[in-house]
């Protein structure tokens, strides 16, 4: 893990402190953001209301003109039946109506068959195939029609139509008036004032019920780029005004307002100028800056305070504690200048504790050295006493006459010397609590073979010993077991001066905590035999080996294969961490061992 990863680890005190402060300041931040959001919504609502109000004001003049024209057409529809039979009077009536309404480019009566002969322009025109006429003729109610290409005015017009009935009440045709959109444009856009806080007026355009652009206060090509993208204008056709946010075809986010001039027929739409919209977004972004900066400032100040008052002193204590835990026993004064009283008291208590621990460890180490020296002395004295007993037995051997007695005493002497070898290894070992198998086994093999075989029974000996540490409770029975086994090897190994015997001694690990001792030696040729049981007529040596295997808590396997004899003993290697329960009591079978020589 890198230093940066360690520094920013969630386990760090300053990181956790910062998280706690974040949670503590979170309610204040949420309140500030909620208030800012409310302010933003209020500003947006006021801007949208201003836009909608401007749009409504823009539509007032045009709406007034259209309502005036509609009233005139209602009166005209009532007057036409009086002049239906007099063509000249009818044309004169239309011309006088055109004078009364100078905004109109056309006033006329279109009979049911569509052949118009009575109009303010004095021309005959065939509307029988005109789709707008055919559509409006069958409605038989006052209505409006938007025609982008008026046949009389040759321009975009708003048609105002009223049904005409004769004196008998029969439906005879339509009275119509056309108002050009260029004139409407002059009326609605010429008096517009810029929106408060903006440098440019709002962009306006009109469209019909099909979503077709009719007029604008800017070039129609530019106005086409201001309309909402992916939102057809037709979907805004409602009977009331509305404000919405969208993206124009030029890719700018804008606020739109739509109001009906003639519901279902003619509408007026407006939008913010793109540059003004950028300013509005800037306000929305910067409106959140004060609470955010306040929150960050609170975190920085709190973090600095935590570092100044707590964290740096905790790091100093942490370095001292970690160093002491890793074995640094130097008594150092912990400098916590400017630390709070609680941390200063903690540092003083830690210093006193480490001083006490260091003093206690020194006393324990001195006591351990003394006990180790005493234990070495005990092993040394035991080894000397066993060697003294062996020397006394050696003197007794010289005066013994019978072969049986000499053999018995010699076997006892070998066992005593095996015990002496164990204690000598414990005395000479670096660790008096256990003995190394690589030191113990070669000494026992060398000692037993030199005492028992001699020049008359030479053996070619091979050793393969793993580096095992044996506690005394295992080293003693294992050494005695090896001594008994080697005595049997010399006795039955069939070695002569001309034909030396062969001996292999192995002690190998077997798994994590088990070990196996194996002896393989040359043997007189017999019938192959393998056994894991002790014969009832076995000699004392064999019985002792079995007893020592039981003391080890192990299992044995022995047998004869051709001209070789093998003995395998498997046991669990005890650990020094296990409680010392003392050497086990002698196997009860020892009590029944008779004097039968091995």
C-alpha positions in Angstrom: 0.0 0.0 0.0 1.4 3.4 -1.0 1.8 6.4 1.4 -1.1 8.2 -0.3 -3.4 5.2 0.0 -2.4 4.9 3.7 -2.9 8.6 4.3 -6.4 8.6 2.8 -7.4 5.2 4.3 -10.9 5.2 5.9 -9.2 3.9 9.1 -7.4 7.2 9.5 -8.7 9.4 12.3 -8.8 12.6 10.3 -10.8 10.8 7.5 -13.4 9.6 10.0 -13.5 13.0 11.7 -14.1 14.6 8.4 -16.9 12.1 7.6 -18.5 12.9 11.0 -18.3 16.6 10.4 -19.8 16.1 6.9 -22.8 14.3 8.5 -23.0 17.0 11.2 -23.1 19.8 8.6 -25.3 18.0 6.2 -28.6 19.2 7.6 -27.4 22.8 7.4 -26.2 22.2 3.8 -29.5 20.6 2.9 -31.4 23.6 4.3 -29.2 26.0 2.4 -29.6 24.1 -0.8 -33.3 23.9 -0.3 -33.5 27.7 0.2 -31.3 28.2 -2.8 -33.5 25.9 -4.8 -36.5 27.7 -3.7 -35.0 31.0 -4.6 -34.0 29.7 -8.0 -37.5 28.3 -8.5 -38.9 31.7 -7.5 -36.6 33.5 -9.9 -37.5 31.1 -12.7 -41.2 31.5 -12.0 -41.0 35.2 -12.1 -39.0 35.1 -15.3 -41.6 32.7 -16.8 -44.4 35.0 -15.6 -42.7 38.0 -17.1 -42.3 36.2 -20.4 -45.9 35.0 -20.4 -47.1 38.5 -19.5 -45.0 40.0 -22.3 -46.4 37.5 -24.7 -49.9 38.3 -23.5 -49.3 42.0 -24.0 -48.0 41.3 -27.4 -51.2 39.5 -28.3 -53.5 42.1 -27.0 -53.3 44.4 -30.0 -53.8 41.6 -32.5 -56.6 40.1 -30.4 -58.3 43.4 -30.2 -58.0 43.9 -34.0 -59.4 40.4 -34.6 -62.3 40.8 -32.2 -63.1 44.1 -33.9 -63.1 42.5 -37.3 -65.2 39.6 -36.0 -67.9 42.1 -34.8 -67.8 43.9 -38.1 -68.2 40.6 -40.0 -71.2 39.7 -37.8 -72.9 43.0 -38.7 -72.0 42.5 -42.4 -73.5 39.0 -42.4 -76.8 40.5 -41.3 -76.7 43.3 -43.9 -75.9 41.0 -46.9 -79.4 39.5 -47.4 -80.7 43.0 -48.1 -78.4 43.4 -51.2 -78.3 39.8 -52.5 -80.4 40.7 -55.5 -78.5 43.9 -56.4 -74.9 43.2 -57.4 -73.8 46.8 -57.5 -75.3 47.4 -54.0 -73.5 44.4 -52.7 -70.1 45.5 -54.1 -70.7 48.9 -52.6 -71.5 47.4 -49.2 -68.2 45.5 -49.3 -66.2 48.5 -50.3 -67.7 50.6 -47.5 -66.8 47.8 -45.0 -63.2 47.8 -46.3 -63.1 51.5 -45.7 -64.3 51.1 -42.1 -61.7 48.4 -41.5 -58.5 49.6 -43.3 -56.5 46.6 -42.0 -58.5 44.3 -44.1 -57.1 43.4 -47.6 -60.3 41.8 -48.7 -64.0 41.8 -47.8 -66.5 39.8 -49.7 -69.4 37.5 -49.9 -68.8 33.9 -51.2 -72.0 32.1 -52.1 -72.6 28.4 -51.5 -71.4 27.5 -55.0 -68.0 29.2 -54.4 -68.3 31.7 -57.3 -67.6 35.1 -55.7 -68.9 38.2 -57.5 -69.4 40.6 -54.6 -66.2 41.8 -53.0 -64.3 45.0 -52.0 -61.7 44.3 -54.8 -64.5 44.2 -57.5 -63.2 40.9 -59.0 -64.8 37.6 -59.7 -63.0 34.6 -58.1 -63.8 30.9 -58.0 -63.5 29.4 -54.5 -65.4 26.2 -55.4 -62.2 24.1 -55.3 -60.5 26.0 -52.5 -60.0 23.5 -49.5 -60.2 26.3 -46.9 -63.6 27.4 -48.3 -64.9 23.9 -48.7 -63.9 23.1 -45.1 -65.4 26.3 -43.6 -68.6 26.3 -45.8 -69.9 23.2 -44.1 -69.3 24.5 -40.6 -72.1 27.1 -40.8 -70.8 28.9 -37.7 -68.5 31.9 -37.2 -64.9 30.8 -37.6 -61.3 31.7 -38.4 -59.0 30.2 -41.0 -55.2 30.8 -41.5 -54.1 30.7 -45.1 -50.4 31.0 -45.6 -51.1 31.8 -49.3 -54.2 33.9 -49.5 -55.5 33.9 -53.1 -56.6 37.5 -53.1 -53.8 39.1 -50.9 -51.1 36.8 -52.2 -49.7 36.6 -48.6 -50.3 35.0 -45.3 -53.7 36.0 -44.0 -56.1 35.4 -41.2 -59.6 34.8 -42.5 -62.6 35.8 -40.5 -65.8 34.1 -41.7 -69.5 34.3 -40.7 -72.4 32.3 -42.2 -75.0 34.3 -44.2 -78.7 33.4 -44.2 -81.4 34.9 -46.5 -84.6 36.4 -45.4 -86.3 33.0 -45.4 -83.5 31.7 -43.1 -81.8 29.6 -45.8 -78.0 29.2 -45.7 -76.7 31.0 -48.8 -72.9 31.4 -48.2 -70.1 33.0 -46.2 -69.1 36.6 -45.5 -65.3 36.8 -45.2 -62.6 39.3 -44.3 -58.8 38.7 -44.7 -56.3 40.4 -42.3 -52.6 40.2 -43.5 -50.1 38.8 -41.0 -47.6 41.5 -41.8 -50.0 44.0 -40.5 -50.6 41.9 -37.4 -46.8 41.8 -36.9 -46.6 45.6 -36.9 -49.4 45.8 -34.4 -48.1 43.2 -31.9 -44.3 43.6 -32.1 -43.8 47.2 -32.8 -44.7 48.3 -29.3 -42.9 45.6 -27.4 -40.5 46.6 -24.6 -37.5 44.5 -23.7 -37.9 42.1 -20.8 -36.6 43.5 -17.5 -32.8 43.0 -17.1 -32.2 42.1 -20.8 -30.6 44.1 -23.5 -32.6 42.7 -26.3 -36.4 42.2 -26.9 -38.0 38.8 -26.7 -38.2 36.8 -29.9 -41.9 36.3 -31.1 -43.5 34.3 -33.9 -47.0 33.2 -34.8 -48.1 29.8 -36.0 -51.3 28.2 -37.0 -53.1 25.1 -35.7 -51.0 22.9 -37.9 -47.8 24.3 -36.5 -46.8 26.3 -39.5 -44.8 29.5 -38.9 -46.7 32.6 -40.2 -44.8 35.7 -39.0 -42.1 36.8 -36.6 -40.4 39.9 -35.3 -37.2 38.5 -36.8 -36.5 36.9 -40.1 -38.7 33.7 -40.5 -35.5 31.6 -41.4 -34.0 32.7 -38.0 -37.2 32.1 -36.2 -37.3 28.6 -37.6 -34.1 27.9 -35.6 -35.6 29.1 -32.4 -38.6 26.8 -32.3 -38.3 23.8 -29.9 -36.4 20.8 -31.1 -38.1 17.3 -30.9 -41.3 19.0 -29.8 -43.7 19.9 -32.6 -45.3 23.2 -32.2 -48.7 21.6 -32.7 -48.5 20.0 -29.2 -48.6 23.5 -27.6 -52.0 24.2 -29.1 -54.2 24.7 -26.1 -56.9 27.1 -25.1 -54.8 28.8 -22.4 -51.3 30.3 -22.2 -48.4 28.1 -20.9 -44.7 28.4 -20.2 -42.2 25.6 -20.7 -38.4 24.9 -21.1 -37.0 23.2 -24.1 -34.0 23.0 -26.5 -34.2 24.9 -29.8 -33.3 23.5 -33.1 -30.0 25.5 -32.9 -29.1 23.5 -29.7 -29.8 26.3 -27.1 -31.8 25.8 -23.9 -34.6 28.3 -23.8 -37.8 29.2 -22.1 -40.9 29.4 -24.2 -44.4 31.0 -23.7 -47.4 30.2 -25.9 -50.7 32.1 -25.9 -53.7 31.6 -28.2 -54.8 34.5 -30.4 -57.6 32.5 -31.9 -58.0 29.2 -30.1 -57.4 26.3 -32.5 -56.4 28.6 -35.4 -53.8 31.2 -34.5 -51.1 31.2 -31.7 -48.3 33.5 -30.5 -45.0 32.0 -29.1 -42.1 33.8 -27.5 -38.7 32.8 -26.1 -35.7 34.2 -24.3 -32.9 35.4 -26.4 -30.1 32.8 -26.2 -27.5 35.1 -24.6 -30.0 36.0 -21.9 -30.6 32.3 -21.2 -26.8 31.8 -20.6 -27.0 34.5 -17.9 -29.9 32.8 -16.3 -28.0 29.5 -16.1 -25.1 31.3 -14.7 -27.3 32.6 -11.9 -28.6 29.1 -11.3 -25.1 27.7 -10.9 -23.7 30.5 -8.8 -26.7 30.6 -6.6 -25.5 27.2 -5.1 -21.9 28.5 -4.6 -22.4 30.2 -1.2 -23.8 27.2 0.7 -21.3 24.9 -0.9 -18.4 27.2 -0.1 -19.7 27.6 3.5 -19.9 23.8 3.8 -16.3 23.4 2.5 -15.0 26.1 4.7 -16.6 24.5 7.7 -14.9 21.2 6.8 -11.5 22.8 6.3 -11.7 24.7 9.6 -12.9 21.6 11.5 -10.2 19.5 9.9 -7.5 22.0 10.8 -8.8 22.1 14.4 -8.9 18.3 14.6 -5.3 18.1 13.2 -4.1 20.9 15.6 -5.7 19.6 18.8 -6.0 15.9 18.4 -4.6 14.1 15.3 -1.0 15.2 15.4 -0.7 14.3 19.1 -2.4 10.9 18.4 0.2 10.3 15.7 3.0 11.0 18.1 1.5 8.6 20.6 0.9 6.1 17.9 4.6 6.1 16.8 5.7 5.6 20.4 3.3 2.7 21.0 4.0 1.0 17.7 7.8 1.3 18.3 7.4 -0.2 21.8 5.2 -3.0 20.4 7.9 -3.9 17.9 10.6 -4.2 20.6 12.0 -0.7 21.0 12.6 -0.5 24.7 14.2 2.9 24.8 12.5 5.1 27.3 11.8 8.4 25.4 10.0 11.4 26.5 6.8 12.0 24.5 6.5 15.7 23.5 2.9 16.7 23.2 3.3 20.4 23.4 0.0 22.2 23.3 -2.0 19.0 23.6 -5.3 18.9 25.5 -5.2 17.8 29.1 -6.7 14.4 28.4 -4.0 13.5 25.8 -1.2 14.9 28.0 -2.4 12.7 30.8 -2.6 9.7 28.4 1.0 10.3 27.4 2.2 10.5 31.0 0.3 7.3 31.8 1.8 5.6 28.8 5.4 6.6 29.8 4.8 5.3 33.3 3.4 2.0 31.9 6.3 1.5 29.5 8.8 2.2 32.3 7.1 -0.4 34.5 6.9 -3.0 31.7 10.5 -2.5 30.8 11.6 -2.9 34.5 9.4 -6.0 34.8 10.8 -7.5 31.6 14.3 -6.9 32.8 13.6 -8.7 36.1 11.9 -11.6 34.3 14.8 -11.9 31.9 17.3 -12.0 34.8 15.1 -14.6 36.6 14.9 -16.6 33.4 18.7 -16.5 33.0 19.1 -17.7 36.6 16.6 -20.6 36.1 18.3 -21.5 32.8 21.6 -21.6 34.5 20.2 -23.8 37.3 18.6 -26.1 34.8 21.8 -26.5 32.9 23.6 -27.3 36.2 20.9 -29.9 36.9 21.4 -31.6 33.5 25.2 -31.4 34.0 25.1 -33.0 37.4 22.6 -35.7 36.2 25.0 -36.5 33.3 28.0 -36.7 35.7 26.1 -38.9 38.1 25.0 -41.3 35.3 28.6 -41.4 33.9 29.8 -42.2 37.5 27.3 -45.0 37.7 28.5 -46.2 34.3 32.1 -46.1 35.5 31.2 -48.1 38.6 29.5 -50.7 36.5 32.5 -50.8 34.2 34.7 -51.6 37.3 32.1 -54.3 38.3 32.2 -55.8 34.8 35.9 -56.5 35.2 35.3 -58.6 38.3 32.3 -60.4 36.9 32.9 -64.0 35.9 29.7 -65.2 34.2 28.9 -64.3 30.6 25.2 -63.8 31.5 26.0 -61.3 34.2 28.5 -59.4 32.0 25.9 -59.2 29.2 23.2 -58.0 31.6 25.5 -55.3 33.1 26.7 -54.2 29.7 23.1 -53.7 28.5 22.3 -51.7 31.6 25.5 -49.6 31.1 24.4 -48.8 27.5 21.0 -47.7 28.7 22.5 -45.5 31.4 24.9 -44.0 28.9 22.0 -43.2 26.6 20.3 -41.3 29.4 23.6 -39.5 30.1 23.8 -38.6 26.4 20.3 -37.0 26.6 21.2 -34.9 29.6 24.6 -33.9 28.0 22.7 -32.8 24.9 20.3 -30.7 27.0 23.2 -29.2 28.9 25.1 -28.3 25.8 22.1 -27.1 23.8 21.4 -23.4 23.2 17.8 -24.1 24.4 17.7 -26.0 27.7 13.9 -26.7 27.2 14.5 -29.1 24.2 17.3 -31.0 22.4 18.1 -31.2 18.8 17.7 -34.6 17.1 20.8 -34.0 14.9 22.9 -33.6 18.1 21.3 -36.5 20.1 21.1 -39.3 17.5 24.6 -39.3 16.2 26.0 -39.3 19.8 23.9 -42.3 20.8 24.7 -44.2 17.6 28.4 -43.5 17.9 28.4 -44.5 21.6 26.4 -47.7 21.3 28.2 -48.9 18.3 31.6 -48.3 19.9 30.6 -50.1 23.1 28.8 -53.0 21.5 30.3 -53.8 18.1 34.0 -53.0 18.3 36.4 -54.4 15.7 34.9 -57.9 15.7 31.5 -56.7 14.5 32.0 -53.6 12.3 29.0 -51.8 10.8 28.7 -49.4 7.9 26.4 -46.8 9.4 24.4 -44.2 7.5 22.5 -41.4 9.2 19.6 -39.3 7.8 18.3 -37.0 10.6 15.9 -34.1 10.2 16.3 -31.0 12.3 13.7 -31.8 15.0 13.5 -30.3 18.4 12.5 -32.8 21.1 11.3 -32.0 24.6 12.9 -34.1 27.4 9.7 -36.2 27.9 10.2 -37.4 24.3 14.0 -37.2 24.1 14.5 -39.7 27.0 12.2 -42.6 25.8 13.3 -42.0 22.2 17.0 -42.2 23.2 16.4 -45.4 25.2 14.4 -46.9 22.4 17.2 -46.1 19.9 19.8 -47.6 22.3 17.7 -50.9 22.7 17.2 -51.1 18.9 20.9 -50.6 18.3 21.8 -53.3 20.9 19.5 -55.7 19.0 21.2 -54.6 15.7 24.6 -55.5 17.0 23.4 -58.8 18.5 21.5 -60.0 15.4 23.2 -58.0 12.6 25.4 -60.9 11.4 28.5 -58.7 11.1 32.0 -60.1 11.0 35.4 -58.7 10.4 35.4 -59.9 6.8 31.7 -59.0 6.2 30.8 -55.8 7.9 27.1 -55.2 8.7 24.9 -52.4 7.2 22.9 -50.0 9.3 20.6 -47.1 8.3 19.2 -44.8 11.0 16.6 -42.2 9.9 14.4 -39.6 11.7 12.2 -37.8 9.2 9.2 -35.5 9.5 5.9 -37.0 8.4 3.3 -34.3 8.0 3.0 -31.1 10.0 3.5 -32.5 13.5 4.4 -36.2 13.1 7.8 -37.9 12.7 9.0 -41.4 11.9 12.2 -43.1 13.2 13.4 -46.0 11.0 16.2 -48.5 11.5 17.2 -50.9 8.7 20.1 -53.3 9.3 21.5 -56.5 7.8 20.2 -59.7 9.2 20.6 -63.5 9.1 18.6 -64.8 6.1 15.2 -66.1 7.4 11.7 -66.5 6.0 10.1 -63.1 5.3 8.0 -61.9 8.2 6.3 -58.6 9.1 4.6 -57.9 12.4 3.1 -55.0 14.4 2.5 -57.2 17.5 4.9 -58.1 20.3 5.4 -61.9 20.7 4.6 -63.3 24.1 8.1 -64.9 24.3 10.0 -61.7 23.2 13.1 -60.7 25.1 13.5 -57.9 27.5 15.0 -55.6 24.8 11.9 -56.0 22.5 9.6 -55.5 25.5 11.5 -52.3 26.4 11.2 -51.0 22.9 7.5 -51.6 22.9 7.2 -49.8 26.3 9.1 -46.8 25.0 6.9 -46.6 21.9 3.9 -46.5 24.2 5.6 -43.7 26.3 6.0 -41.7 23.0 2.3 -42.3 22.2 3.3 -43.8 18.9 3.0 -46.9 16.8 5.6 -49.4 15.6 6.1 -51.7 12.8 8.9 -54.2 12.4 9.8 -57.2 10.3 12.3 -59.2 8.3 12.6 -58.9 4.5 15.2 -61.2 3.1 18.5 -60.3 4.7 17.4 -57.0 6.2 15.5 -56.2 9.4 13.5 -53.0 9.8 11.9 -51.1 12.7 9.6 -48.1 12.1 8.2 -46.0 14.9 5.7 -43.2 14.2 4.9 -40.5 16.8 3.7 -37.0 17.3 6.4 -34.4 18.0 5.4 -32.4 21.1 5.7 -28.6 21.1 7.4 -26.6 23.8 4.2 -24.5 24.0 2.4 -27.6 25.4 2.3 -27.9 29.2 5.0 -29.9 30.7 3.2 -32.8 32.4 6.4 -34.5 33.6 7.8 -37.8 32.4 5.2 -40.5 32.1 5.1 -43.3 34.7 6.9 -46.5 33.6 4.8 -48.8 31.5 3.2 -51.5 33.8 4.7 -54.0 31.4 8.1 -53.2 32.9 7.1 -54.9 36.1 6.6 -58.2 34.3 9.9 -58.1 32.3 11.9 -61.1 33.4 15.6 -61.7 33.2 15.4 -63.3 29.8 18.3 -61.8 27.8 17.5 -59.9 24.7 
